[in-house]
Amino acid sequence: MKINTNSILILFGIFTFAIMACFPITMLAMPLLQTHQPDLNDASATVQAIVTQTMSAVTQSAPTNTPVPATATAVPATNTPVPTAVSFCDWAIFVKDVTIPDGTQLSPGEVFTKTWRLQNRGTCTWTPDYDVVFYSGAQMSGTTMQVPGYIGPGQSVDVAVTFTAPSTPGHYVGYWMLRNSSGKLFGTGAWADETFYVDIYVKDLPHGTVTGNFQYPSEFNPPLTLYFENASTGETIQFSIPERNFNYSVLLPNGIYYAYAWAPGYNLQGAYVNSSLTMKSFVVYGGQTTSGINLTDWSPYPHSRGQ
């Protein structure tokens, strides 16, 4: 059979429509719907614009609260060892003043006993070979005293020392420690080297008492005039003594004196004298009694002054 040109054209047309039927109509219509197809540069600009708009939206919608600061890193605990407690064989604790609290006021020359309560803080027992000894300050006639008995660790004891207050008014402090049987001093405090002490004030009293007797060479005493002469100034204080008075007690200002008496009717002078029969001086302390100022030597001649 002979195929002409018209037949060929008809067959090509049928084939073309068959192929077109296999594609979606949208693919054929897209070129017609788009008036302009951007090139690659236009596509990049579009993507950049989308990213910029997205970042702007995120920034605008971001919370305004201050960011939470990072937490501090915990410091690990150190392993520094605790120091070992110090202990001593001989060691004391001051507990309290049993007598004569600090600042007690006393009269000049007054005798008193100070008692401390101490505790044995050490590891060794105190024995009667341990002493309470003067260390420094005002000793006030205080002397070494033994520790009474055996005082084990943790036990307490009262230790006492007898003192005489100074004759001059003022503030006085005496410091004391303990001494072991080897002669080593120890006391209180963190290193067993601190003292315990006596703390007093001596009152300023202007007068003291003087007492004595008249050893007149007769069975009775005639009327007498009693004189006290200040050894520093020469001033004299006198008292009238009726007959048959064998003793006297008078109040004198503080000072150093000579004492003598005169029997007017007999022209005799009796005096408080040394062994050499010269006048002997004595001291009057405020608030204190000076006794034994006896007028023993009677003579028609005045006595000279000694010491």
TAMOGI-V874115 format. One record per backbone hydrogen bond with DSSP energy under -0.5 kcal/mol. CO is the residue of the C=O (numbers start at 0). NH is the residue of the N-H. E is the energy in kcal/mol with one decimal. If there is no record, write none. Layout:
co: [CO;CO]
nh: [NH;NH]
e: [E;E]
//
This chain:
co: [0;1;3;4;5;6;7;8;9;10;11;12;13;14;15;16;18;19;23;23;24;25;26;28;28;29;32;35;38;39;40;41;42;43;44;45;46;47;48;49;50;51;52;53;54;55;56;57;58;73;87;88;88;90;90;92;92;95;95;100;103;105;106;109;111;111;113;114;114;115;115;116;116;117;118;118;119;125;126;129;130;130;131;132;135;136;138;139;144;146;148;149;150;151;154;156;156;158;160;162;164;165;169;171;172;173;174;174;175;176;177;178;179;183;185;186;187;187;188;191;193;195;197;198;198;199;200;200;201;202;205;206;207;208;209;210;211;212;212;213;215;220;223;223;224;225;226;227;227;228;229;234;236;238;239;240;241;243;245;247;249;251;254;255;255;256;257;258;259;260;261;261;262;262;262;267;268;269;270;270;270;271;273;277;278;281;282;283;284;285;287;287;288;289;291;293;294;295;296;298;303]
nh: [2;3;7;8;9;10;11;12;13;14;15;16;17;18;19;20;21;22;26;27;28;29;30;31;32;33;34;37;42;43;44;45;46;47;48;49;50;51;52;53;54;55;56;57;58;59;60;61;61;75;122;90;123;120;121;94;118;97;116;103;200;202;109;164;113;162;160;97;98;117;158;94;95;156;92;120;153;150;129;146;132;178;144;176;174;138;141;163;131;148;150;151;125;154;119;117;158;115;113;111;108;108;201;199;137;197;134;135;195;132;185;130;182;179;177;91;192;193;191;186;187;175;173;102;103;171;105;202;169;204;253;286;251;289;249;292;247;214;294;215;217;243;225;240;261;238;259;229;236;257;233;229;227;225;241;223;244;245;213;211;209;207;283;230;231;281;228;271;226;269;224;263;265;266;267;262;298;260;272;295;296;279;276;273;305;256;284;254;287;107;208;289;290;210;293;295;214;297;270;268;278]
e: [-0.5;-0.6;-1.5;-2.0;-2.0;-2.1;-2.1;-1.9;-1.9;-2.1;-2.1;-2.1;-1.6;-1.7;-2.1;-1.4;-1.5;-1.1;-0.7;-0.9;-1.6;-2.2;-0.6;-0.7;-1.7;-2.2;-0.5;-0.6;-1.7;-2.0;-1.9;-1.9;-2.2;-2.3;-2.2;-2.0;-2.2;-2.5;-2.4;-2.1;-2.4;-2.2;-2.1;-2.2;-2.4;-2.4;-1.8;-0.6;-0.7;-0.5;-1.3;-0.6;-2.4;-1.9;-1.3;-0.5;-2.4;-0.6;-2.5;-1.5;-2.8;-3.3;-2.1;-3.3;-0.5;-3.6;-2.3;-2.1;-1.4;-0.6;-2.6;-2.9;-1.1;-2.7;-2.0;-0.9;-3.4;-2.3;-2.4;-2.9;-0.6;-2.2;-2.1;-2.4;-3.4;-0.7;-2.2;-2.5;-3.8;-0.9;-0.5;-0.6;-2.7;-2.2;-3.1;-2.8;-0.5;-2.8;-2.7;-2.5;-1.0;-0.9;-3.2;-2.8;-2.7;-2.3;-3.0;-1.4;-2.2;-2.7;-2.7;-2.2;-2.0;-2.5;-2.5;-2.3;-0.7;-2.6;-1.3;-2.0;-2.6;-3.3;-2.4;-1.6;-0.9;-2.9;-2.9;-0.6;-1.4;-1.3;-2.1;-3.7;-3.0;-3.8;-2.5;-2.2;-2.2;-0.6;-2.4;-1.3;-2.4;-2.4;-0.5;-3.1;-2.1;-2.5;-2.1;-0.5;-2.6;-2.0;-2.6;-3.5;-2.5;-3.3;-0.5;-2.7;-0.9;-0.7;-2.6;-1.6;-2.8;-2.9;-3.2;-2.7;-0.5;-1.8;-2.4;-2.3;-3.3;-2.0;-1.9;-0.8;-1.6;-1.3;-1.1;-2.7;-2.4;-2.9;-0.7;-1.6;-1.4;-2.5;-1.8;-3.1;-1.8;-2.8;-0.5;-1.6;-1.9;-0.7;-2.0;-0.5;-0.7;-2.3;-1.8;-0.9;-2.2;-0.6;-1.2;-3.2;-3.1]
//
